[in-house]
């Protein structure tokens, strides 16, 4: 059935495999970690600064066949088939999901104002949200970046590498960007 086994501390139910599931209410994480709920899979300790790497979606576009979401533990999850349920049962618009790491490599300079950026860079929402429909611009940080309006690309060869540009790709859509180096 779907009940807790005797001796399963903090158990909040059983997964379909019959494994003990523990909610965050019964989990104490080590310093530097936080507990995140993963739907029917219960709670899990993860690094406090965990985020989902957008490169994973670029490398595995089939993952997002029916949409995908950043899970609270820093992993990507495809939909169960309804386009709104991900990460072991978390529902878009209802449950809390994870954050996407800034930039294509995760090595960007976050900013609050233009003064935080070096000359030639602007403080803008990370452009990954402009090309990846699964990443909302409200969920990404502002970063020091430079990119123009007519800068479509399908590979780094389409961009001006001498100016530091690389092709930021997601779901076969790409734009040439130049992230300020940390």
Phi and psi in degrees as GROMACS dihedral restraints (atoms count N, CA, C in turn):
[ dihedral_restraints ]
;  ai    aj    ak    al  type     phi  dphi    fc
    3     4     5     6     1  -114.7    20    10
    4     5     6     7     1    48.9    20    10
    6     7     8     9     1  -120.9    20    10
    7     8     9    10     1   166.3    20    10
    9    10    11    12     1   -79.6    20    10
   10    11    12    13     1   142.5    20    10
   12    13    14    15     1   -77.7    20    10
   13    14    15    16     1   150.0    20    10
   15    16    17    18     1   -62.0    20    10
   16    17    18    19     1   138.0    20    10
   18    19    20    21     1    84.4    20    10
   19    20    21    22     1     5.6    20    10
   21    22    23    24     1   -96.8    20    10
   22    23    24    25     1    95.1    20    10
   24    25    26    27     1   -61.9    20    10
   25    26    27    28     1   128.3    20    10
   27    28    29    30     1    71.1    20    10
   28    29    30    31     1    15.0    20    10
   30    31    32    33     1   -61.4    20    10
   31    32    33    34     1   135.3    20    10
   33    34    35    36     1  -118.5    20    10
   34    35    36    37     1    15.7    20    10
   36    37    38    39     1   136.1    20    10
   37    38    39    40     1  -179.9    20    10
   39    40    41    42     1  -116.8    20    10
   40    41    42    43     1   144.5    20    10
   42    43    44    45     1   -76.6    20    10
   43    44    45    46     1   174.3    20    10
   45    46    47    48     1   -63.7    20    10
   46    47    48    49     1   -23.1    20    10
   48    49    50    51     1   -83.7    20    10
   49    50    51    52     1    -3.1    20    10
   51    52    53    54     1    83.6    20    10
   52    53    54    55     1    10.0    20    10
   54    55    56    57     1   -79.4    20    10
   55    56    57    58     1   152.0    20    10
   57    58    59    60     1   -68.5    20    10
   58    59    60    61     1   135.3    20    10
   60    61    62    63     1  -117.0    20    10
   61    62    63    64     1   128.1    20    10
   63    64    65    66     1  -117.1    20    10
   64    65    66    67     1   132.4    20    10
   66    67    68    69     1   -84.8    20    10
   67    68    69    70     1   163.6    20    10
   69    70    71    72     1   -59.8    20    10
   70    71    72    73     1   -26.1    20    10
   72    73    74    75     1   -59.3    20    10
   73    74    75    76     1   -25.9    20    10
   75    76    77    78     1  -108.1    20    10
   76    77    78    79     1    10.0    20    10
   78    79    80    81     1  -113.4    20    10
   79    80    81    82     1   129.9    20    10
   81    82    83    84     1  -109.4    20    10
   82    83    84    85     1   118.3    20    10
   84    85    86    87     1   -92.2    20    10
   85    86    87    88     1   152.7    20    10
   87    88    89    90     1   -64.6    20    10
   88    89    90    91     1   162.5    20    10
   90    91    92    93     1   -56.3    20    10
   91    92    93    94     1   137.3    20    10
   93    94    95    96     1    90.6    20    10
   94    95    96    97     1    -1.9    20    10
   96    97    98    99     1  -124.6    20    10
   97    98    99   100     1   161.3    20    10
   99   100   101   102     1  -133.3    20    10
  100   101   102   103     1   157.7    20    10
  102   103   104   105     1   -96.0    20    10
  103   104   105   106     1   133.8    20    10
  105   106   107   108     1  -122.9    20    10
  106   107   108   109     1   143.6    20    10
  108   109   110   111     1   -87.4    20    10
  109   110   111   112     1   134.2    20    10
  111   112   113   114     1  -122.3    20    10
  112   113   114   115     1    58.0    20    10
  114   115   116   117     1    56.6    20    10
  115   116   117   118     1  -132.3    20    10
  117   118   119   120     1   -66.6    20    10
  118   119   120   121     1   -12.5    20    10
  120   121   122   123     1   -86.9    20    10
  121   122   123   124     1    -0.9    20    10
  123   124   125   126     1    77.4    20    10
  124   125   126   127     1  -158.0    20    10
  126   127   128   129     1   -93.4    20    10
  127   128   129   130     1   158.6    20    10
  129   130   131   132     1  -151.6    20    10
  130   131   132   133     1   137.6    20    10
  132   133   134   135     1   -81.8    20    10
  133   134   135   136     1   131.4    20    10
  135   136   137   138     1  -137.0    20    10
  136   137   138   139     1   163.6    20    10
  138   139   140   141     1   -57.5    20    10
  139   140   141   142     1   141.5    20    10
  141   142   143   144     1   -57.1    20    10
  142   143   144   145     1   -31.2    20    10
  144   145   146   147     1  -102.2    20    10
  145   146   147   148     1    23.3    20    10
  147   148   149   150     1   -62.8    20    10
  148   149   150   151     1   143.4    20    10
  150   151   152   153     1  -152.2    20    10
  151   152   153   154     1   163.4    20    10
  153   154   155   156     1   -92.1    20    10
  154   155   156   157     1   128.5    20    10
  156   157   158   159     1   -79.0    20    10
  157   158   159   160     1   118.3    20    10
  159   160   161   162     1   -62.5    20    10
  160   161   162   163     1   -21.0    20    10
  162   163   164   165     1   -62.9    20    10
  163   164   165   166     1   -28.7    20    10
  165   166   167   168     1   -60.0    20    10
  166   167   168   169     1   -40.9    20    10
  168   169   170   171     1   -71.2    20    10
  169   170   171   172     1   -37.9    20    10
  171   172   173   174     1   -60.3    20    10
  172   173   174   175     1   -42.3    20    10
  174   175   176   177     1   -76.9    20    10
  175   176   177   178     1   -23.1    20    10
  177   178   179   180     1  -132.2    20    10
  178   179   180   181     1    64.2    20    10
  180   181   182   183     1   -60.7    20    10
  181   182   183   184     1   -23.9    20    10
  183   184   185   186     1   -65.0    20    10
  184   185   186   187     1   -23.3    20    10
  186   187   188   189     1   -56.4    20    10
  187   188   189   190     1   -32.9    20    10
  189   190   191   192     1   -98.8    20    10
  190   191   192   193     1    24.0    20    10
  192   193   194   195     1   -51.8    20    10
  193   194   195   196     1   -43.5    20    10
  195   196   197   198     1  -116.1    20    10
  196   197   198   199     1    32.3    20    10
  198   199   200   201     1    93.1    20    10
  199   200   201   202     1   155.3    20    10
  201   202   203   204     1  -145.7    20    10
  202   203   204   205     1   163.9    20    10
  204   205   206   207     1  -141.9    20    10
  205   206   207   208     1   153.1    20    10
  207   208   209   210     1   -84.7    20    10
  208   209   210   211     1   116.7    20    10
  210   211   212   213     1   -78.0    20    10
  211   212   213   214     1   157.1    20    10
  213   214   215   216     1   -60.8    20    10
  214   215   216   217     1   -18.5    20    10
  216   217   218   219     1   -91.9    20    10
  217   218   219   220     1     7.5    20    10
  219   220   221   222     1    87.6    20    10
  220   221   222   223     1    11.3    20    10
  222   223   224   225     1  -108.3    20    10
  223   224   225   226     1   156.9    20    10
  225   226   227   228     1   -93.2    20    10
  226   227   228   229     1   146.5    20    10
  228   229   230   231     1  -133.3    20    10
  229   230   231   232     1   134.8    20    10
  231   232   233   234     1   -78.1    20    10
  232   233   234   235     1   163.9    20    10
  234   235   236   237     1   -71.8    20    10
  235   236   237   238     1   155.3    20    10
  237   238   239   240     1   -76.0    20    10
  238   239   240   241     1    -0.8    20    10
  240   241   242   243     1   125.6    20    10
  241   242   243   244     1   -11.1    20    10
  243   244   245   246     1  -101.4    20    10
  244   245   246   247     1    -2.7    20    10
  246   247   248   249     1    75.5    20    10
  247   248   249   250     1     4.1    20    10
  249   250   251   252     1  -137.8    20    10
  250   251   252   253     1   -11.4    20    10
  252   253   254   255     1  -110.0    20    10
  253   254   255   256     1   125.4    20    10
  255   256   257   258     1  -140.8    20    10
  256   257   258   259     1   173.7    20    10
  258   259   260   261     1    52.5    20    10
  259   260   261   262     1    45.3    20    10
  261   262   263   264     1    79.0    20    10
  262   263   264   265     1    18.5    20    10
  264   265   266   267     1   120.0    20    10
  265   266   267   268     1     3.7    20    10
  267   268   269   270     1   -74.4    20    10
  268   269   270   271     1   139.1    20    10
  270   271   272   273     1  -111.7    20    10
  271   272   273   274     1   129.3    20    10
  273   274   275   276     1   -58.5    20    10
  274   275   276   277     1   137.5    20    10
  276   277   278   279     1    85.3    20    10
  277   278   279   280     1    -9.4    20    10
  279   280   281   282     1  -120.9    20    10
  280   281   282   283     1   -52.3    20    10
  282   283   284   285     1   -94.9    20    10
  283   284   285   286     1   167.7    20    10
  285   286   287   288     1   -89.9    20    10
  286   287   288   289     1   129.4    20    10
  288   289   290   291     1  -109.9    20    10
  289   290   291   292     1   175.1    20    10
  291   292   293   294     1   -82.9    20    10
  292   293   294   295     1   177.1    20    10
  294   295   296   297     1  -105.6    20    10
  295   296   297   298     1   147.9    20    10
  297   298   299   300     1   -84.1    20    10
  298   299   300   301     1   136.5    20    10
  300   301   302   303     1   -63.5    20    10
  301   302   303   304     1   145.6    20    10
  303   304   305   306     1   -72.2    20    10
  304   305   306   307     1   136.6    20    10
  306   307   308   309     1    79.1    20    10
  307   308   309   310     1   167.0    20    10
  309   310   311   312     1   -75.2    20    10
  310   311   312   313     1   -22.9    20    10
  312   313   314   315     1  -114.8    20    10
  313   314   315   316     1    -6.1    20    10
  315   316   317   318     1    80.7    20    10
  316   317   318   319     1    -3.8    20    10
  318   319   320   321     1  -107.9    20    10
  319   320   321   322     1    77.9    20    10
  321   322   323   324     1  -123.0    20    10
  322   323   324   325     1   169.8    20    10
  324   325   326   327     1  -106.8    20    10
  325   326   327   328     1   115.0    20    10
  327   328   329   330     1   -77.7    20    10
  328   329   330   331     1   153.0    20    10
  330   331   332   333     1  -146.6    20    10
  331   332   333   334     1   160.9    20    10
  333   334   335   336     1  -113.5    20    10
  334   335   336   337     1   -37.4    20    10
  336   337   338   339     1  -133.2    20    10
  337   338   339   340     1   162.6    20    10
  339   340   341   342     1   -57.4    20    10
  340   341   342   343     1   -27.0    20    10
  342   343   344   345     1   -67.3    20    10
  343   344   345   346     1   -16.7    20    10
  345   346   347   348     1   -76.9    20    10
  346   347   348   349     1   -12.7    20    10
  348   349   350   351     1  -105.6    20    10
  349   350   351   352     1   153.5    20    10
  351   352   353   354     1   -71.7    20    10
  352   353   354   355     1   163.9    20    10
  354   355   356   357     1   -56.5    20    10
  355   356   357   358     1   135.2    20    10
  357   358   359   360     1    96.0    20    10
  358   359   360   361     1    -9.2    20    10
  360   361   362   363     1  -115.4    20    10
  361   362   363   364     1   148.2    20    10
  363   364   365   366     1  -113.1    20    10
  364   365   366   367     1   152.8    20    10
  366   367   368   369     1   -91.5    20    10
  367   368   369   370     1   102.1    20    10
  369   370   371   372     1  -134.5    20    10
  370   371   372   373     1   160.5    20    10
  372   373   374   375     1   -57.2    20    10
  373   374   375   376     1   140.8    20    10
  375   376   377   378     1   -54.3    20    10
  376   377   378   379     1   125.7    20    10
  378   379   380   381     1   -66.0    20    10
  379   380   381   382     1    -6.3    20    10
  381   382   383   384     1   -56.6    20    10
  382   383   384   385     1   -31.3    20    10
  384   385   386   387     1   -73.6    20    10
  385   386   387   388     1   -14.8    20    10
  387   388   389   390     1   -81.9    20    10
  388   389   390   391     1   -20.9    20    10
  390   391   392   393     1  -114.7    20    10
  391   392   393   394     1   -14.9    20    10
  393   394   395   396     1  -113.9    20    10
  394   395   396   397     1   107.9    20    10
  396   397   398   399     1   -63.4    20    10
  397   398   399   400     1   -18.5    20    10
  399   400   401   402     1   -82.2    20    10
  400   401   402   403     1   -10.3    20    10
  402   403   404   405     1  -112.4    20    10
  403   404   405   406     1   115.4    20    10
  405   406   407   408     1   -83.6    20    10
  406   407   408   409     1   139.4    20    10
  408   409   410   411     1   -61.9    20    10
  409   410   411   412     1   -25.2    20    10
  411   412   413   414     1   -70.5    20    10
  412   413   414   415     1   -14.5    20    10
  414   415   416   417     1   -98.5    20    10
  415   416   417   418     1    -4.5    20    10
  417   418   419   420     1  -107.5    20    10
  418   419   420   421     1   157.0    20    10
  420   421   422   423     1   -82.0    20    10
  421   422   423   424     1   161.0    20    10
  423   424   425   426     1   -79.2    20    10
  424   425   426   427     1   138.1    20    10
  426   427   428   429     1  -133.3    20    10
  427   428   429   430     1   160.8    20    10
  429   430   431   432     1   -82.6    20    10
  430   431   432   433     1   115.0    20    10
  432   433   434   435     1  -151.1    20    10
  433   434   435   436     1   159.1    20    10
  435   436   437   438     1  -134.7    20    10
  436   437   438   439     1   124.5    20    10
  438   439   440   441     1  -158.5    20    10
  439   440   441   442     1   151.1    20    10
  441   442   443   444     1  -103.6    20    10
  442   443   444   445     1  -177.5    20    10
  444   445   446   447     1   -80.8    20    10
  445   446   447   448     1   -42.4    20    10
  447   448   449   450     1  -102.0    20    10
  448   449   450   451     1    74.8    20    10
  450   451   452   453     1  -137.8    20    10
  451   452   453   454     1    40.8    20    10
  453   454   455   456     1   -65.0    20    10
  454   455   456   457     1   147.8    20    10
  456   457   458   459     1  -151.2    20    10
  457   458   459   460     1   159.3    20    10
  459   460   461   462     1  -120.4    20    10
  460   461   462   463     1    -9.4    20    10
  462   463   464   465     1  -161.1    20    10
  463   464   465   466     1   170.6    20    10
  465   466   467   468     1   -59.9    20    10
  466   467   468   469     1   -24.8    20    10
  468   469   470   471     1   -63.2    20    10
  469   470   471   472     1   -22.6    20    10
  471   472   473   474     1   -82.7    20    10
  472   473   474   475     1    -6.8    20    10
  474   475   476   477     1  -109.7    20    10
  475   476   477   478     1   165.5    20    10
  477   478   479   480     1   -89.2    20    10
  478   479   480   481     1    89.7    20    10
  480   481   482   483     1   -62.4    20    10
  481   482   483   484     1   -29.6    20    10
  483   484   485   486     1   -64.5    20    10
  484   485   486   487     1   -27.5    20    10
  486   487   488   489     1   -93.0    20    10
  487   488   489   490     1     8.9    20    10
  489   490   491   492     1    85.7    20    10
  490   491   492   493     1     8.2    20    10
  492   493   494   495     1   -79.3    20    10
  493   494   495   496     1   147.0    20    10
  495   496   497   498     1  -137.8    20    10
  496   497   498   499     1   163.1    20    10
  498   499   500   501     1   -89.1    20    10
  499   500   501   502     1   116.2    20    10
  501   502   503   504     1   -90.1    20    10
  502   503   504   505     1   111.5    20    10
  504   505   506   507     1  -113.7    20    10
  505   506   507   508     1   141.4    20    10
  507   508   509   510     1  -155.3    20    10
  508   509   510   511     1   128.9    20    10
  510   511   512   513     1    51.0    20    10
  511   512   513   514     1    43.4    20    10
  513   514   515   516     1    65.9    20    10
  514   515   516   517     1    16.6    20    10
  516   517   518   519     1  -114.5    20    10
  517   518   519   520     1   133.8    20    10
  519   520   521   522     1  -139.2    20    10
  520   521   522   523     1   150.2    20    10
  522   523   524   525     1  -135.3    20    10
  523   524   525   526     1   144.8    20    10
  525   526   527   528     1   -77.9    20    10
  526   527   528   529     1   125.9    20    10
  528   529   530   531     1  -133.7    20    10
  529   530   531   532     1   157.5    20    10
  531   532   533   534     1  -130.9    20    10
  532   533   534   535     1   102.3    20    10
  534   535   536   537     1   -83.2    20    10
  535   536   537   538     1   136.9    20    10
  537   538   539   540     1   -63.2    20    10
  538   539   540   541     1   135.1    20    10
  540   541   542   543     1   -76.2    20    10
  541   542   543   544     1   143.9    20    10
